[in-house]
Amino acid sequence: MMRRSRKRQVTGAMAAAVAVLSGTMTGCSDDGRAAPLTAPDRAAPGTPSPTPSPTRSHALSRPPATIPSVREHQAARGPGWSRTADSAVVVAKGSEELADEGRLIAQELKLGFRGTNAARSGDVELALTGGGAPESYTLATRGGRVRITGPDQAGVFYGTRTLKQAVRSGGAMPEGVVRDRPDRPQRGLNVDIARKHFTAGWIEDRLREMADLKLNQLGLHFSDDQAFRIQSDSHPEIVSDPHLTKAEVRRILALAARLHITVVGEIDSPGHLGAVLRAHPQLQLRNVQGVPRQGAIDISNPGAAKIVDDLLREYTALFGGAWFHVGADEYQALTVSDPAASYPQLATAAREKYGAGAGVQDLAEGWLNDRAAVVRERKKQPKAWNDGFFTGGVVSADKNIEVEYWTGKEIGARPPDEYLAEGRKLVNLNDEYLYYVLGEPNQFTYPTGRRIYEEWTPLVLRGTQPVPQRYSSQILGGRFAVWCDLANSQTQDQVAAGIRRPLQATAQKLWDPRMPARDWQSFTELARTLG
């Protein structure tokens, strides 16, 4: 809370004494920095002294209380900014594309919106600038005004989130200048909507929470063994009830775009396809005894690639955005002691496609590359889970597929350093810290957020130990993940409440991985204030 000191009447004698003793005083320059104020010129003999005017002194400002905290705040002396009856939001000339951001913050702070106009006293002004890091912004508070600038719309939008939270936590935006930027380009939440149906309204509420936390990516895992949860035009027979209609998905995507969040769809294959296989049992993987393998599609069958590619083309078109996730994890054919003996059809197909030295692993790796190629044809960046990337075979995974690293509990999983040493780019979904698994099976426990806040950084990809700092530029960011293994363990409202603090902690460490200035208790108190 900003505190204002009382007005102090300074007499001429006192002012003269201060001038004689100190020679100079400090105040605030136009850019918010402390600037020297020289003592008044000595009056010529016989010239009366000017009448002293009242002055107001202010404590040096403190950074705004926000989640995530701002990276840099240049303190200044002044009253800061708070709403008045005449306050409004304006957009600078040449920055008309910020009108949506302007209208939103005006609505949230109960201000008027005057469009493209010159800022007046009490106003908030938004403007695009020519340079700066992506998603960065500068927020300057001086002279009773706030000016938010950035190189792109996302950066200016994040500046409005800082303003919104500062007003909510302290009643005002502190005097001074905030210069802020994210540490990682990908920051988000992943939700398993296949095993458990979440309503469109629930997802939209999470988007709004994410936006205030400056998170920019929502992953939707909507196809798995239990269900396929989005309407399909190409294969309506695979869709489960309840599910999201395409109209609902488009509504979600429209809101996400306004909040500068990209929604990343995921169709996991060649495992986790049980819902698809129930409608197409002829494509299910069976071992040499004819026993089906749950969720696994027979990648030696040409029909397998056709149906999955149909779906990839349909949903890359629906989702838009820069990325699409092709899964690739936990293909059950590779979990047996001798895949070639158990699944001879896969071994034969591998040799036919990749040569005499190829095996089942190579066929699976080739499947990943082929699905990634379909996604890339649709002008999307493919993502895949780390346990779909293998070494020592004839076929290697495409280096341009983003590796989503999650597994720390699976026996035999490759450590993250191996992927990084190969030059691959990783996204952090460390299951030790960032997994909220419904029902807490397989030694998972619900994270409270404290361990994330105090221990985790984007470099901690597996377990509790960070990878070497030299790999930092290859780690693109991270997402907190909700997995619904035991779907009925919590209602969707309980999930929303349970992930609130962990998601806030994750947002803090993705924006700024340094040890936070606030301790956990202070952080949770601020979180409660912000709502």
Salt bridges, closest charged atoms under 4 A:
ASP31 OD2 - ARG33 NH2 2.22
GLU72 OE2 - ARG179 NH1 3.78
ASP100 OD1 - ARG103 NH1 3.53
GLU101 OE2 - HIS260 NE2 2.67
GLU108 OE1 - ARG161 NH2 2.67
GLU108 OE2 - LYS164 NZ 3.17
ASP123 OD2 - ARG114 NH1 2.81
GLU125 OE1 - ARG147 NH1 2.76
GLU135 OE1 - ARG187 NH1 2.99
ASP183 OD2 - ARG184 NE 2.63
ASP192 OD2 - ARG195 NH1 2.82
GLU204 OE2 - ARG251 NE 2.65
ASP205 OD1 - ARG208 NH1 3.14
GLU209 OE2 - ARG206 NH2 2.89
GLU209 OE2 - ARG500 NH2 3.49
ASP212 OD1 - ARG161 NH1 2.94
ASP212 OD2 - LYS164 NZ 2.86
ASP224 OD2 - ARG195 NH2 3.29
ASP224 OD2 - HIS221 NE2 2.60
ASP224 OD1 - HIS272 ND1 2.96
ASP233 OD2 - LYS246 NZ 2.90
GLU237 OE2 - HIS235 ND1 2.86
GLU237 OE2 - HIS280 NE2 2.64
ASP241 OD1 - HIS243 ND1 2.87
GLU266 OE1 - HIS221 ND1 2.89
GLU266 OE2 - HIS325 ND1 3.90
ASP309 OD1 - ARG371 NE 2.70
ASP310 OD2 - HIS235 NE2 3.01
ASP310 OD2 - LYS306 NZ 3.22
GLU314 OE2 - LYS246 NZ 2.66
ASP329 OD2 - HIS272 NE2 3.37
GLU330 OE1 - HIS272 NE2 2.80
ASP370 OD2 - LYS353 NZ 2.80
GLU377 OE1 - ARG313 NH2 3.97
ASP398 OD2 - ARG376 NH1 3.41
GLU402 OE1 - LYS383 NZ 2.76
GLU404 OE1 - HIS325 NE2 3.68
GLU404 OE2 - LYS383 NZ 2.67
GLU404 OE1 - ARG479 NH2 2.43
GLU418 OE1 - ARG414 NE 2.85
GLU422 OE2 - ARG414 NH2 2.71
GLU422 OE1 - ARG424 NE 2.79
GLU432 OE1 - LYS409 NZ 3.60
GLU432 OE2 - ARG451 NH2 3.24
GLU454 OE2 - ARG450 NE 3.05
GLU455 OE1 - ARG451 NE 3.53
ASP512 OD1 - ARG71 NH1 3.69
ASP512 OD2 - ARG514 NH2 2.64
